[in-house]
Amino acid sequence: MVRHSQLGDTLMAMSRRLKELINQRQVSLGGNSKLKIYGTLSCSSGKRMKTENRVFFRNEKEAIVAGYRPCGHCMKAQYKEWKNGFI
């Protein structure tokens, strides 16, 4: 798990470093550390969250091990599984 604040000192540095991590396939999901929810990087709900609450994950397994649940907006199938107790 990588916190958004760990990516750099300025917004431009953070954006550049995040793009590098995505291109290197070290980041594929984003999450909200306060709500313990993870979802796709393109999720409109995730894009609205505060920067200080943003975290990033390599994969779904990493997010689940960290105690996060799937987003009901962008990951509907995984959310239904989680809600029914299968995750």
Biopython code that builds the backbone (N, CA, C, O; Angstrom):
import numpy as np
from Bio.PDB.StructureBuilder import StructureBuilder

atoms = [
    (1, "MET", "N", (0.848, -1.164, 0.000)),
    (1, "MET", "CA", (0.000, 0.000, 0.000)),
    (1, "MET", "C", (0.900, 1.236, 0.000)),
    (1, "MET", "O", (1.883, 1.316, 0.737)),
    (2, "VAL", "N", (0.537, 2.181, -0.840)),
    (2, "VAL", "CA", (1.267, 3.438, -0.952)),
    (2, "VAL", "C", (0.297, 4.578, -0.666)),
    (2, "VAL", "O", (-0.773, 4.648, -1.271)),
    (3, "ARG", "N", (0.657, 5.457, 0.237)),
    (3, "ARG", "CA", (-0.160, 6.639, 0.510)),
    (3, "ARG", "C", (0.154, 7.715, -0.515)),
    (3, "ARG", "O", (1.300, 7.849, -0.945)),
    (4, "HIS", "N", (-0.846, 8.476, -0.906)),
    (4, "HIS", "CA", (-0.655, 9.543, -1.892)),
    (4, "HIS", "C", (0.405, 10.531, -1.412)),
    (4, "HIS", "O", (1.204, 11.020, -2.210)),
    (5, "SER", "N", (0.415, 10.822, -0.125)),
    (5, "SER", "CA", (1.367, 11.778, 0.434)),
    (5, "SER", "C", (2.814, 11.297, 0.348)),
    (5, "SER", "O", (3.733, 12.107, 0.468)),
    (6, "GLN", "N", (3.036, 10.001, 0.145)),
    (6, "GLN", "CA", (4.386, 9.449, 0.044)),
    (6, "GLN", "C", (4.970, 9.598, -1.357)),
    (6, "GLN", "O", (6.134, 9.261, -1.572)),
    (7, "LEU", "N", (4.205, 10.085, -2.291)),
    (7, "LEU", "CA", (4.645, 10.130, -3.687)),
    (7, "LEU", "C", (5.483, 11.352, -4.028)),
    (7, "LEU", "O", (6.124, 11.368, -5.079)),
    (8, "GLY", "N", (5.503, 12.359, -3.193)),
    (8, "GLY", "CA", (6.290, 13.548, -3.488)),
    (8, "GLY", "C", (5.869, 14.741, -2.661)),
    (8, "GLY", "O", (4.891, 14.695, -1.915)),
    (9, "ASP", "N", (6.644, 15.829, -2.814)),
    (9, "ASP", "CA", (6.385, 17.041, -2.030)),
    (9, "ASP", "C", (5.390, 17.987, -2.690)),
    (9, "ASP", "O", (4.688, 18.727, -2.001)),
    (10, "THR", "N", (5.325, 17.970, -4.005)),
    (10, "THR", "CA", (4.420, 18.864, -4.728)),
    (10, "THR", "C", (3.392, 18.053, -5.492)),
    (10, "THR", "O", (3.577, 16.858, -5.724)),
    (11, "LEU", "N", (2.317, 18.703, -5.879)),
    (11, "LEU", "CA", (1.269, 18.022, -6.634)),
    (11, "LEU", "C", (1.809, 17.477, -7.955)),
    (11, "LEU", "O", (1.447, 16.376, -8.370)),
    (12, "MET", "N", (2.672, 18.246, -8.610)),
    (12, "MET", "CA", (3.237, 17.799, -9.875)),
    (12, "MET", "C", (4.130, 16.573, -9.668)),
    (12, "MET", "O", (4.085, 15.635, -10.464)),
    (13, "ALA", "N", (4.934, 16.574, -8.612)),
    (13, "ALA", "CA", (5.800, 15.426, -8.320)),
    (13, "ALA", "C", (4.963, 14.193, -7.994)),
    (13, "ALA", "O", (5.296, 13.085, -8.415)),
    (14, "MET", "N", (3.876, 14.384, -7.244)),
    (14, "MET", "CA", (2.986, 13.273, -6.901)),
    (14, "MET", "C", (2.370, 12.665, -8.148)),
    (14, "MET", "O", (2.325, 11.444, -8.295)),
    (15, "SER", "N", (1.894, 13.522, -9.048)),
    (15, "SER", "CA", (1.267, 13.050, -10.288)),
    (15, "SER", "C", (2.265, 12.282, -11.142)),
    (15, "SER", "O", (1.948, 11.221, -11.680)),
    (16, "ARG", "N", (3.450, 12.815, -11.259)),
    (16, "ARG", "CA", (4.492, 12.171, -12.070)),
    (16, "ARG", "C", (4.851, 10.799, -11.502)),
    (16, "ARG", "O", (4.945, 9.821, -12.245)),
    (17, "ARG", "N", (5.051, 10.729, -10.190)),
    (17, "ARG", "CA", (5.413, 9.465, -9.543)),
    (17, "ARG", "C", (4.279, 8.452, -9.640)),
    (17, "ARG", "O", (4.532, 7.265, -9.849)),
    (18, "LEU", "N", (3.041, 8.898, -9.494)),
    (18, "LEU", "CA", (1.903, 7.991, -9.611)),
    (18, "LEU", "C", (1.818, 7.413, -11.014)),
    (18, "LEU", "O", (1.575, 6.216, -11.171)),
    (19, "LYS", "N", (2.013, 8.232, -12.032)),
    (19, "LYS", "CA", (2.004, 7.739, -13.415)),
    (19, "LYS", "C", (3.095, 6.697, -13.639)),
    (19, "LYS", "O", (2.879, 5.704, -14.334)),
    (20, "GLU", "N", (4.265, 6.926, -13.049)),
    (20, "GLU", "CA", (5.356, 5.947, -13.159)),
    (20, "GLU", "C", (4.946, 4.613, -12.536)),
    (20, "GLU", "O", (5.156, 3.559, -13.136)),
    (21, "LEU", "N", (4.371, 4.654, -11.354)),
    (21, "LEU", "CA", (3.950, 3.434, -10.667)),
    (21, "LEU", "C", (2.868, 2.693, -11.446)),
    (21, "LEU", "O", (2.874, 1.463, -11.498)),
    (22, "ILE", "N", (1.949, 3.426, -12.047)),
    (22, "ILE", "CA", (0.907, 2.795, -12.864)),
    (22, "ILE", "C", (1.523, 2.141, -14.089)),
    (22, "ILE", "O", (1.181, 1.006, -14.422)),
    (23, "ASN", "N", (2.421, 2.837, -14.760)),
    (23, "ASN", "CA", (3.083, 2.285, -15.947)),
    (23, "ASN", "C", (3.925, 1.061, -15.617)),
    (23, "ASN", "O", (4.042, 0.146, -16.432)),
    (24, "GLN", "N", (4.505, 1.043, -14.433)),
    (24, "GLN", "CA", (5.315, -0.096, -13.992)),
    (24, "GLN", "C", (4.446, -1.219, -13.419)),
    (24, "GLN", "O", (4.964, -2.247, -12.982)),
    (25, "ARG", "N", (3.156, -1.024, -13.422)),
    (25, "ARG", "CA", (2.162, -1.970, -12.901)),
    (25, "ARG", "C", (2.353, -2.254, -11.405)),
    (25, "ARG", "O", (2.060, -3.351, -10.932)),
    (26, "GLN", "N", (2.845, -1.258, -10.675)),
    (26, "GLN", "CA", (2.974, -1.372, -9.224)),
    (26, "GLN", "C", (1.731, -0.829, -8.517)),
    (26, "GLN", "O", (1.555, -1.016, -7.314)),
    (27, "VAL", "N", (0.875, -0.155, -9.285)),
    (27, "VAL", "CA", (-0.385, 0.381, -8.768)),
    (27, "VAL", "C", (-1.480, 0.075, -9.784)),
    (27, "VAL", "O", (-1.341, 0.381, -10.968)),
    (28, "SER", "N", (-2.578, -0.536, -9.313)),
    (28, "SER", "CA", (-3.700, -0.788, -10.219)),
    (28, "SER", "C", (-5.040, -0.408, -9.594)),
    (28, "SER", "O", (-6.052, -0.334, -10.290)),
    (29, "LEU", "N", (-5.048, -0.167, -8.279)),
    (29, "LEU", "CA", (-6.285, 0.189, -7.584)),
    (29, "LEU", "C", (-6.025, 1.349, -6.628)),
    (29, "LEU", "O", (-4.906, 1.534, -6.149)),
    (30, "GLY", "N", (-7.057, 2.116, -6.362)),
    (30, "GLY", "CA", (-6.974, 3.201, -5.403)),
    (30, "GLY", "C", (-7.915, 2.934, -4.245)),
    (30, "GLY", "O", (-8.851, 2.143, -4.362)),
    (31, "GLY", "N", (-7.658, 3.602, -3.118)),
    (31, "GLY", "CA", (-8.518, 3.388, -1.976)),
    (31, "GLY", "C", (-8.647, 4.619, -1.107)),
    (31, "GLY", "O", (-7.911, 5.593, -1.265)),
    (32, "ASN", "N", (-9.595, 4.561, -0.184)),
    (32, "ASN", "CA", (-9.835, 5.629, 0.768)),
    (32, "ASN", "C", (-9.474, 5.087, 2.145)),
    (32, "ASN", "O", (-10.133, 4.179, 2.651)),
    (33, "SER", "N", (-8.426, 5.645, 2.752)),
    (33, "SER", "CA", (-7.929, 5.127, 4.024)),
    (33, "SER", "C", (-8.903, 5.346, 5.184)),
    (33, "SER", "O", (-8.902, 4.566, 6.136)),
    (34, "LYS", "N", (-9.718, 6.369, 5.126)),
    (34, "LYS", "CA", (-10.688, 6.620, 6.204)),
    (34, "LYS", "C", (-11.864, 5.652, 6.131)),
    (34, "LYS", "O", (-12.316, 5.138, 7.154)),
    (35, "LEU", "N", (-12.354, 5.406, 4.921)),
    (35, "LEU", "CA", (-13.530, 4.556, 4.739)),
    (35, "LEU", "C", (-13.182, 3.091, 4.521)),
    (35, "LEU", "O", (-14.058, 2.228, 4.570)),
    (36, "LYS", "N", (-11.905, 2.808, 4.282)),
    (36, "LYS", "CA", (-11.419, 1.436, 4.017)),
    (36, "LYS", "C", (-12.132, 0.817, 2.801)),
    (36, "LYS", "O", (-12.608, -0.317, 2.850)),
    (37, "ILE", "N", (-12.190, 1.595, 1.713)),
    (37, "ILE", "CA", (-12.802, 1.152, 0.460)),
    (37, "ILE", "C", (-11.756, 1.230, -0.643)),
    (37, "ILE", "O", (-10.983, 2.187, -0.694)),
    (38, "TYR", "N", (-11.721, 0.228, -1.534)),
    (38, "TYR", "CA", (-10.834, 0.287, -2.696)),
    (38, "TYR", "C", (-11.639, 0.151, -3.971)),
    (38, "TYR", "O", (-12.723, -0.431, -3.976)),
    (39, "GLY", "N", (-11.099, 0.692, -5.055)),
    (39, "GLY", "CA", (-11.773, 0.610, -6.342)),
    (39, "GLY", "C", (-10.815, 0.898, -7.486)),
    (39, "GLY", "O", (-9.606, 1.017, -7.289)),
    (40, "THR", "N", (-11.370, 1.006, -8.672)),
    (40, "THR", "CA", (-10.552, 1.259, -9.855)),
    (40, "THR", "C", (-10.019, 2.687, -9.845)),
    (40, "THR", "O", (-10.584, 3.565, -9.192)),
    (41, "LEU", "N", (-8.951, 2.908, -10.560)),
    (41, "LEU", "CA", (-8.361, 4.242, -10.621)),
    (41, "LEU", "C", (-9.246, 5.215, -11.386)),
    (41, "LEU", "O", (-9.111, 6.429, -11.230)),
    (42, "SER", "N", (-10.144, 4.701, -12.207)),
    (42, "SER", "CA", (-11.021, 5.560, -13.004)),
    (42, "SER", "C", (-12.381, 5.807, -12.347)),
    (42, "SER", "O", (-13.236, 6.462, -12.943)),
    (43, "CYS", "N", (-12.593, 5.307, -11.155)),
    (43, "CYS", "CA", (-13.876, 5.451, -10.461)),
    (43, "CYS", "C", (-14.165, 6.917, -10.144)),
    (43, "CYS", "O", (-13.318, 7.617, -9.588)),
    (44, "SER", "N", (-15.350, 7.371, -10.497)),
    (44, "SER", "CA", (-15.712, 8.769, -10.243)),
    (44, "SER", "C", (-15.821, 9.054, -8.740)),
    (44, "SER", "O", (-15.539, 10.172, -8.307)),
    (45, "SER", "N", (-16.218, 8.081, -7.954)),
    (45, "SER", "CA", (-16.284, 8.264, -6.502)),
    (45, "SER", "C", (-14.881, 8.438, -5.933)),
    (45, "SER", "O", (-14.655, 9.291, -5.075)),
    (46, "GLY", "N", (-13.956, 7.642, -6.404)),
    (46, "GLY", "CA", (-12.582, 7.716, -5.928)),
    (46, "GLY", "C", (-11.891, 9.014, -6.305)),
    (46, "GLY", "O", (-11.054, 9.517, -5.556)),
    (47, "LYS", "N", (-12.233, 9.547, -7.446)),
    (47, "LYS", "CA", (-11.610, 10.793, -7.894)),
    (47, "LYS", "C", (-12.020, 11.983, -7.031)),
    (47, "LYS", "O", (-11.324, 12.998, -7.010)),
    (48, "ARG", "N", (-13.141, 11.869, -6.319)),
    (48, "ARG", "CA", (-13.624, 12.977, -5.491)),
    (48, "ARG", "C", (-13.040, 12.981, -4.077)),
    (48, "ARG", "O", (-13.209, 13.963, -3.354)),
    (49, "MET", "N", (-12.368, 11.927, -3.671)),
    (49, "MET", "CA", (-11.890, 11.865, -2.292)),
    (49, "MET", "C", (-10.723, 12.819, -2.040)),
    (49, "MET", "O", (-10.025, 13.220, -2.971)),
    (50, "LYS", "N", (-10.526, 13.168, -0.797)),
    (50, "LYS", "CA", (-9.432, 14.050, -0.417)),
    (50, "LYS", "C", (-8.097, 13.353, -0.642)),
    (50, "LYS", "O", (-7.972, 12.150, -0.413)),
    (51, "THR", "N", (-7.107, 14.107, -1.088)),
    (51, "THR", "CA", (-5.783, 13.567, -1.368)),
    (51, "THR", "C", (-5.183, 12.900, -0.142)),
    (51, "THR", "O", (-4.552, 11.849, -0.259)),
    (52, "GLU", "N", (-5.368, 13.491, 1.030)),
    (52, "GLU", "CA", (-4.757, 12.919, 2.236)),
    (52, "GLU", "C", (-5.352, 11.567, 2.627)),
    (52, "GLU", "O", (-4.759, 10.847, 3.431)),
    (53, "ASN", "N", (-6.513, 11.209, 2.074)),
    (53, "ASN", "CA", (-7.140, 9.913, 2.352)),
    (53, "ASN", "C", (-6.807, 8.857, 1.296)),
    (53, "ASN", "O", (-7.155, 7.688, 1.462)),
    (54, "ARG", "N", (-6.141, 9.255, 0.219)),
    (54, "ARG", "CA", (-5.884, 8.328, -0.888)),
    (54, "ARG", "C", (-4.730, 7.379, -0.599)),
    (54, "ARG", "O", (-3.678, 7.769, -0.093)),
    (55, "VAL", "N", (-4.971, 6.111, -0.944)),
    (55, "VAL", "CA", (-3.931, 5.086, -0.909)),
    (55, "VAL", "C", (-4.028, 4.299, -2.211)),
    (55, "VAL", "O", (-5.055, 4.321, -2.889)),
    (56, "PHE", "N", (-2.954, 3.612, -2.545)),
    (56, "PHE", "CA", (-2.923, 2.852, -3.789)),
    (56, "PHE", "C", (-2.441, 1.435, -3.526)),
    (56, "PHE", "O", (-1.606, 1.197, -2.654)),
    (57, "PHE", "N", (-2.981, 0.500, -4.296)),
    (57, "PHE", "CA", (-2.661, -0.915, -4.127)),
    (57, "PHE", "C", (-2.172, -1.518, -5.437)),
    (57, "PHE", "O", (-2.558, -1.085, -6.523)),
    (58, "ARG", "N", (-1.326, -2.516, -5.312)),
    (58, "ARG", "CA", (-0.822, -3.248, -6.473)),
    (58, "ARG", "C", (-1.928, -4.107, -7.074)),
    (58, "ARG", "O", (-2.055, -4.204, -8.295)),
    (59, "ASN", "N", (-2.730, -4.733, -6.208)),
    (59, "ASN", "CA", (-3.785, -5.622, -6.693)),
    (59, "ASN", "C", (-4.885, -5.744, -5.638)),
    (59, "ASN", "O", (-4.792, -5.177, -4.550)),
    (60, "GLU", "N", (-5.900, -6.478, -5.982)),
    (60, "GLU", "CA", (-7.058, -6.641, -5.106)),
    (60, "GLU", "C", (-6.700, -7.397, -3.829)),
    (60, "GLU", "O", (-7.199, -7.079, -2.749)),
    (61, "LYS", "N", (-5.848, -8.381, -3.959)),
    (61, "LYS", "CA", (-5.444, -9.181, -2.790)),
    (61, "LYS", "C", (-4.780, -8.289, -1.733)),
    (61, "LYS", "O", (-5.056, -8.423, -0.541)),
    (62, "GLU", "N", (-3.911, -7.386, -2.174)),
    (62, "GLU", "CA", (-3.237, -6.474, -1.251)),
    (62, "GLU", "C", (-4.246, -5.595, -0.504)),
    (62, "GLU", "O", (-4.097, -5.354, 0.694)),
    (63, "ALA", "N", (-5.264, -5.121, -1.212)),
    (63, "ALA", "CA", (-6.294, -4.281, -0.596)),
    (63, "ALA", "C", (-7.103, -5.067, 0.431)),
    (63, "ALA", "O", (-7.386, -4.558, 1.515)),
    (64, "ILE", "N", (-7.472, -6.279, 0.105)),
    (64, "ILE", "CA", (-8.267, -7.112, 1.012)),
    (64, "ILE", "C", (-7.467, -7.455, 2.263)),
    (64, "ILE", "O", (-7.996, -7.394, 3.373)),
    (65, "VAL", "N", (-6.197, -7.812, 2.094)),
    (65, "VAL", "CA", (-5.335, -8.132, 3.242)),
    (65, "VAL", "C", (-5.194, -6.913, 4.157)),
    (65, "VAL", "O", (-5.087, -7.064, 5.374)),
    (66, "ALA", "N", (-5.194, -5.710, 3.581)),
    (66, "ALA", "CA", (-5.081, -4.475, 4.369)),
    (66, "ALA", "C", (-6.399, -4.108, 5.051)),
    (66, "ALA", "O", (-6.458, -3.125, 5.790)),
    (67, "GLY", "N", (-7.455, -4.888, 4.813)),
    (67, "GLY", "CA", (-8.724, -4.655, 5.481)),
    (67, "GLY", "C", (-9.695, -3.751, 4.743)),
    (67, "GLY", "O", (-10.618, -3.209, 5.352)),
    (68, "TYR", "N", (-9.504, -3.578, 3.439)),
    (68, "TYR", "CA", (-10.381, -2.726, 2.634)),
    (68, "TYR", "C", (-11.458, -3.564, 1.968)),
    (68, "TYR", "O", (-11.281, -4.761, 1.740)),
    (69, "ARG", "N", (-12.584, -2.919, 1.656)),
    (69, "ARG", "CA", (-13.679, -3.590, 0.958)),
    (69, "ARG", "C", (-13.834, -2.991, -0.429)),
    (69, "ARG", "O", (-13.420, -1.855, -0.659)),
    (70, "PRO", "N", (-14.431, -3.743, -1.367)),
    (70, "PRO", "CA", (-14.626, -3.233, -2.729)),
    (70, "PRO", "C", (-15.635, -2.084, -2.788)),
    (70, "PRO", "O", (-16.564, -2.018, -1.984)),
    (71, "CYS", "N", (-15.440, -1.193, -3.743)),
    (71, "CYS", "CA", (-16.342, -0.073, -3.988)),
    (71, "CYS", "C", (-17.632, -0.597, -4.615)),
    (71, "CYS", "O", (-17.594, -1.390, -5.556)),
    (72, "GLY", "N", (-18.757, -0.154, -4.096)),
    (72, "GLY", "CA", (-20.050, -0.562, -4.644)),
    (72, "GLY", "C", (-20.385, 0.114, -5.955)),
    (72, "GLY", "O", (-21.304, -0.311, -6.655)),
    (73, "HIS", "N", (-19.652, 1.164, -6.299)),
    (73, "HIS", "CA", (-19.913, 1.906, -7.526)),
    (73, "HIS", "C", (-19.174, 1.305, -8.724)),
    (73, "HIS", "O", (-19.796, 1.031, -9.750)),
    (74, "CYS", "N", (-17.878, 1.099, -8.614)),
    (74, "CYS", "CA", (-17.076, 0.664, -9.766)),
    (74, "CYS", "C", (-16.750, -0.830, -9.758)),
    (74, "CYS", "O", (-16.292, -1.363, -10.769)),
    (75, "MET", "N", (-16.977, -1.504, -8.647)),
    (75, "MET", "CA", (-16.661, -2.937, -8.548)),
    (75, "MET", "C", (-17.886, -3.681, -8.011)),
    (75, "MET", "O", (-17.838, -4.313, -6.955)),
    (76, "LYS", "N", (-18.964, -3.590, -8.753)),
    (76, "LYS", "CA", (-20.258, -4.092, -8.278)),
    (76, "LYS", "C", (-20.252, -5.587, -7.967)),
    (76, "LYS", "O", (-20.795, -6.001, -6.943)),
    (77, "ALA", "N", (-19.649, -6.399, -8.826)),
    (77, "ALA", "CA", (-19.636, -7.849, -8.595)),
    (77, "ALA", "C", (-18.841, -8.194, -7.333)),
    (77, "ALA", "O", (-19.293, -8.989, -6.509)),
    (78, "GLN", "N", (-17.664, -7.598, -7.186)),
    (78, "GLN", "CA", (-16.836, -7.854, -6.002)),
    (78, "GLN", "C", (-17.523, -7.337, -4.737)),
    (78, "GLN", "O", (-17.435, -7.957, -3.677)),
    (79, "TYR", "N", (-18.212, -6.191, -4.858)),
    (79, "TYR", "CA", (-18.931, -5.636, -3.721)),
    (79, "TYR", "C", (-20.049, -6.590, -3.279)),
    (79, "TYR", "O", (-20.233, -6.818, -2.083)),
    (80, "LYS", "N", (-20.785, -7.140, -4.231)),
    (80, "LYS", "CA", (-21.860, -8.078, -3.892)),
    (80, "LYS", "C", (-21.306, -9.307, -3.192)),
    (80, "LYS", "O", (-21.899, -9.797, -2.231)),
    (81, "GLU", "N", (-20.162, -9.811, -3.672)),
    (81, "GLU", "CA", (-19.513, -10.959, -3.019)),
    (81, "GLU", "C", (-19.127, -10.595, -1.593)),
    (81, "GLU", "O", (-19.371, -11.364, -0.663)),
    (82, "TRP", "N", (-18.525, -9.425, -1.421)),
    (82, "TRP", "CA", (-18.120, -8.971, -0.095)),
    (82, "TRP", "C", (-19.325, -8.844, 0.831)),
    (82, "TRP", "O", (-19.293, -9.279, 1.982)),
    (83, "LYS", "N", (-20.379, -8.244, 0.309)),
    (83, "LYS", "CA", (-21.591, -8.017, 1.119)),
    (83, "LYS", "C", (-22.231, -9.340, 1.537)),
    (83, "LYS", "O", (-22.801, -9.441, 2.624)),
    (84, "ASN", "N", (-22.138, -10.335, 0.687)),
    (84, "ASN", "CA", (-22.715, -11.644, 1.005)),
    (84, "ASN", "C", (-21.765, -12.521, 1.796)),
    (84, "ASN", "O", (-22.074, -13.679, 2.078)),
    (85, "GLY", "N", (-20.595, -11.971, 2.163)),
    (85, "GLY", "CA", (-19.664, -12.705, 3.028)),
    (85, "GLY", "C", (-18.724, -13.661, 2.320)),
    (85, "GLY", "O", (-18.148, -14.540, 2.961)),
    (86, "PHE", "N", (-18.554, -13.511, 1.004)),
    (86, "PHE", "CA", (-17.693, -14.430, 0.277)),
    (86, "PHE", "C", (-16.246, -13.966, 0.191)),
    (86, "PHE", "O", (-15.371, -14.743, -0.190)),
    (87, "ILE", "N", (-15.981, -12.704, 0.541)),
    (87, "ILE", "CA", (-14.595, -12.207, 0.510)),
    (87, "ILE", "C", (-14.106, -12.103, 1.931)),
    (87, "ILE", "O", (-12.964, -11.707, 2.164)),
]
sb = StructureBuilder()
sb.init_structure("model")
sb.init_model(0)
sb.init_chain("A")
sb.init_seg("    ")
for serial, (resi, resn, name, xyz) in enumerate(atoms, 1):
    if name == "N":
        sb.init_residue(resn, " ", resi, " ")
    sb.init_atom(name, np.array(xyz, "f"), 0.0, 1.0, " ", f" {name:<3s}", serial, name[0])
structure = sb.get_structure()
